Amino acid sequence: MSTTAYKRGFFGYPTKDYDEAESLFFSDILAHMDPYFDLLKPLITRWWKVLKTAFDFKRYEFWNIHDLTLALLDDAIKDLRTQGFPAHPMTQTETERRKAYHASKKNILLTNIF
């Protein structure tokens, strides 16, 4: 199965209606997640909405999908921190490394493409 066909099946469902696709997402995916991942359900829901919007419209969200995904993950980490989950000592180091890497790749692309 091609990637496009897989995405069409996952995000398109049998319908094009957003509300029905969202309802199916909740009943087909979130309802079957292990309770261990309950704290991640808000992240997964927001992530699905970003991906669904990007798949449907292929405009701003499509071209900025990585920035939007990183923002979602950062927000989820902050939410977990406010709920009392401590950060591992190396988390900050890794976060800074990833931000620097992302910024350098973005700069390389901007200077070489435009």
C-alpha positions as CSV (number, residue, x, y, z in Angstrom):
1,M,0.0,0.0,0.0
2,S,1.4,3.4,-0.9
3,T,1.9,6.1,1.7
4,T,-0.8,8.3,0.1
5,A,-3.3,5.5,0.1
6,Y,-2.5,4.8,3.8
7,K,-2.9,8.4,4.7
8,R,-6.2,8.6,2.8
9,G,-7.5,5.6,4.6
10,F,-6.4,7.0,8.0
11,F,-7.4,10.6,7.7
12,G,-10.1,10.4,5.0
13,Y,-12.1,7.5,6.4
14,P,-15.1,6.6,4.3
15,T,-16.3,10.2,4.6
16,K,-14.9,13.7,4.0
17,D,-16.9,15.1,6.9
18,Y,-14.4,16.4,9.6
19,D,-16.8,15.7,12.5
20,E,-17.5,12.2,11.5
21,A,-13.8,11.5,10.9
22,E,-13.0,12.9,14.3
23,S,-15.8,10.8,15.9
24,L,-14.3,7.7,14.2
25,F,-10.8,8.6,15.4
26,F,-12.1,8.7,19.0
27,S,-14.0,5.5,18.7
28,D,-11.5,3.5,16.6
29,I,-8.2,4.7,18.1
30,L,-8.5,6.5,21.4
31,A,-11.1,4.2,22.9
32,H,-8.7,1.3,22.4
33,M,-5.6,2.8,23.9
34,D,-4.1,1.3,27.0
35,P,-4.9,3.3,30.1
36,Y,-1.2,3.6,30.6
37,F,-1.3,6.3,27.9
38,D,-4.2,8.3,29.2
39,L,-2.0,11.3,30.0
40,L,-1.0,11.4,26.3
41,K,-4.6,11.3,24.9
42,P,-4.8,15.1,24.7
43,L,-1.5,15.2,22.8
44,I,-2.6,12.5,20.4
45,T,-5.9,14.2,19.8
46,R,-4.3,17.6,19.1
47,W,-1.7,15.9,16.9
48,W,-4.5,14.1,14.9
49,K,-6.2,17.4,14.4
50,V,-3.1,19.0,13.0
51,L,-2.4,16.1,10.7
52,K,-6.0,15.9,9.6
53,T,-6.0,19.6,8.8
54,A,-2.7,19.4,6.9
55,F,-4.0,16.4,4.9
56,D,-7.3,18.1,4.0
57,F,-6.0,21.5,3.1
58,K,-2.3,21.2,2.2
59,R,-1.7,24.8,2.8
60,Y,0.0,26.5,5.8
61,E,-0.4,23.4,8.1
62,F,1.1,21.1,5.4
63,W,4.2,23.2,4.9
64,N,4.7,23.9,8.6
65,I,3.9,20.4,9.9
66,H,7.2,20.0,11.6
67,D,7.0,23.3,13.5
68,L,3.5,22.5,14.6
69,T,4.4,19.0,15.7
70,L,7.4,20.3,17.7
71,A,5.1,22.9,19.3
72,L,2.6,20.2,20.3
73,L,5.3,18.0,21.8
74,D,6.7,21.0,23.8
75,D,3.3,21.8,25.1
76,A,2.7,18.2,26.1
77,I,6.0,18.1,28.0
78,K,5.1,21.3,29.8
79,D,1.7,19.9,30.7
80,L,3.3,16.8,32.1
81,R,5.8,18.9,34.1
82,T,2.9,20.9,35.7
83,Q,1.3,17.5,36.7
84,G,4.4,16.7,38.7
85,F,6.4,14.5,36.3
86,P,10.0,15.6,36.8
87,A,12.4,16.0,33.9
88,H,15.4,13.7,33.6
89,P,18.7,15.6,34.1
90,M,19.7,15.0,30.4
91,T,16.3,16.2,29.1
92,Q,17.3,19.8,29.0
93,T,20.6,19.1,27.3
94,E,18.8,17.0,24.6
95,T,16.1,19.6,24.2
96,E,18.7,22.3,23.5
97,R,20.6,20.1,21.1
98,R,17.4,19.4,19.1
99,K,16.4,23.1,19.0
100,A,19.9,24.1,17.8
101,Y,19.8,21.3,15.2
102,H,16.4,22.3,14.0
103,A,17.4,25.9,13.7
104,S,20.6,25.1,11.8
105,K,18.7,22.9,9.3
106,K,16.0,25.5,8.8
107,N,18.7,28.2,8.2
108,I,20.5,25.9,5.7
109,L,17.2,25.3,3.8
110,L,16.2,29.0,3.8
111,T,19.6,30.1,2.5
112,N,19.9,27.5,-0.1
113,I,16.4,27.3,-1.4
114,F,15.4,31.0,-1.5
